[in-house]
Amino acid sequence: MRREKYYSSENAMQKSGEWSKLCKSAKKHAPYQFVPCESALLILDMQNFFVSPDSHAFVPSAIEIIPNIRILLEFFIQNHFPIVFTRHLSDLSERDLMNSWWRDQISLNEKKSDIINQLDTSLGEVLIKHQYSAFYNTNLHDLLMSNGIHQLVITGVLTHLCCESTAREAFMRGYQVFFPFDATATYNESLHIGSLQAISHGFGICLPTQALITTTQ
């Protein structure tokens, strides 16, 4: 798998413009508007396994999206809106294809499975998941329903796997999806763009972090 740092503070404005045009070409109109009081922030799998440079699964652009995730965190904290972190761990069941597909084991007691120190998990709920989608065999849906949540802001890694899978399932469960494309990351820009096109066309609204926040001001 080709890996590249396709997003950084140096090219952020350029990429934001390029990706915004791409997403708008996939969906000409916005079917719904951001309503913060009905939303929750999902931060998917920002673990050492994916974010630390010394990990074989390192996502080069993952470090670069941390400031945008923190901007969203601050916004949700200040307004007392729900925040959910996910932590991906291996399920050792023989029927779990994730094990044979990736051949990686991420166990509870390994430091690489920890969510990075730059994100304070005490600010929200932490859910353990074993599959791409944050909904699969977790209590995420019940948690969101109990808080009257109708919209999800999806961030984290990897754009084309866990983030996109969660966005697709969220849509099919009736949640209005917002996908800040500068707050998710994957191994290269081709994979990232592929997800943005698919999500924009059929599952959610893709836009820059700042544009999402300024819609409420």
Order of alpha helices (4+ residues) and beta strands (2+ residues): alpha-beta-alpha-alpha-beta-alpha-beta-alpha-beta-alpha-beta-beta-alpha-beta-alpha
